[in-house]
Amino acid sequence: MEELDGEPTVTLIPGVNSKKKQMCFDWGPGEMLVCETSFNKKESETKPGCPFIYIIRKDIDVYSQILRKLFNESHGIFVGLQRIEEELTGKSRKAQLVRVSKNYRSVIRACMEEMHQVAIAAKDPAIGRQFSSQVSILSAMELIWNLCEILFIEVAPAGALLLHLLDWVRLHVCEVDSLLADVLGSENPSKHDSFWKLVTILVLQGRLDEARQMLSKEADASPSSAGMCRILGDLMRTMPVLSPGNTQTLTELELKWQHWHEECERHLQDSTFASSPHLESLCKIMLGDEAALLEQKELLNNWYHFLVTRLLYSHPTVKPIDLHLYAQSSLDLFLGGESSPEPLDNILLAAFEFDIHQVIKECSIALSNWWFVAHLTDLLDHCKLLQSHNLYFGSNMREFLLLEYASGLFAHHSLWQLGVDYFDYCPELGRVSLELHIERIPLSTEQKALKVLRICEQRQMTEQVRSICKILAMNAVRNNRLGSALSWSIRAKDAAFATLVSDRFLKDYCERGSFSDLDLIDNLGPAMMLSDRLTFLGKYREFHRFYGEKRLTDAASLLLSLMTSQIAPRSFWVILLIDALPLLEEKEVVFSAEQTYELMRCLEDFASRRPVWREPGVQRIQEDVENTKLEMLRLALARNLGRAIIKEGSLEGS
């Protein structure tokens, strides 16, 4: 059993003293209900201390309007990645995966920018702080993702690695651009209060061309320092850098850089910049002097900026395998024992150590939802970097995190639809998890139920389809929409419920004398074989149609078969017998002698099984009415029998 990384956080519930009162709770798919119990309560305590039921959600980010855009946009990227997996090969595979990674980052940045605007516009300071905090989290996520893209997906070699890390720092330390615009927009840039601050930041970020341009303005404004500015500018211009289109080898670059470094050192030793502390400080920075770099802590902002600047001016051809050594020492030097590393520091340090699993673990602990780790892990898995890491509880890391993320989406009233696709792409436990979660979706509207039903049918989830159809059928019955209830019960292939709804149709017919939803009943087709009662309903309606179309012989045969087949409910027999009266009174003989005998037998069978009401009342009156109708039926049967025998005898005689 693995040990926990730390104690779980304690959630305080307002108005509850858990030391005095016992609480009960019930888990849901994405939340927990908590309330106070009356267990072990003293008699004097008549009022509850906390008369509320609280809902504790494990993933509140799904309820953020802005973050919903992040979830929706990234869903499309995720699905697209799964679909192109088979097409990815060789160099094109790496390029495609880098493109996917950049797409994810662009979604994070768009969401971050929108959140930033909302934070600025917020009138309530508390809400503004809440949004600003979320902006910081998104910024950290993009920072981590970008570094993982460089180290694990791009897999940049020595030389190119530093160029990527410089871009990484520049992208995430962007205050310099507004400062640059401010200084250049002034009447005399070299006299601006922040001029040397700007030049120093540009050098720290390796933006030497822009730093040279700023120094040229200082040279123009101050002739006494023009020579020093020109020398330092030349050093900046001649600094060897491995550009993307350059064909020089690392060995050539190292030799050139060594010569350049020696020249910088010579100027410093010769006190070339002694009369200008600012220029001398810049020269020391370009020599990679750690003390000079640490003097600029405020401008560097963080240890990873310090790391990249240190590598740029001390180890420009650093190899990926050596990164962790410089990262750890840079962190120690920058913090100087004054403070402890933050969670973000630990995550970045794990990335520089190429410990993917530690990165994912630390992010899972530090971040408030599963979006980041689920999508990053999926992408790294496509890079074949997590193949050997299986968890001891039945799934690999990618699938486990995707399942957790999808489960969180299912707690939301509309984002659950995105969760379906994430479950689809979890080959081991995705199907089972989807079945469990989809059964818990509240079918608040028929439109929503149809969406769920379509998803289940597309995936041949037979049991879930039946369950949803039963729920919809029950709702329709409660609302007295019998046609809808019958169609849902047929779709669910639920014989018992189809029988129940058919009985309701027959009951309505007895009360009103006509059928509702004729289109549905007339077009039952093979579905009527689902239950005997449904078969009877369909055939009885067919009898009425034959009678209306004056197909009297067909109507008579069908009516007789309904009575002799025993599929009609016994309570309906009297109606079937009375339905025979108009056919018996027709001018032409409709029932043959044999059919008439069958009707007589059915009549006597029914009469012998009828309950006899001894006491006067409504039942007795109904019985008298039925007796009158049955006597009329007996007379009609007798007359019809005579007519049928005469007709059949005359036919035989001829």
Beta strands, then each sheet from edge to edge (+ up, - down):
strand 1: 23-27
strand 2: 31-36
strand 3: 53-57
sheet 1: 1+ 2- 3+
end
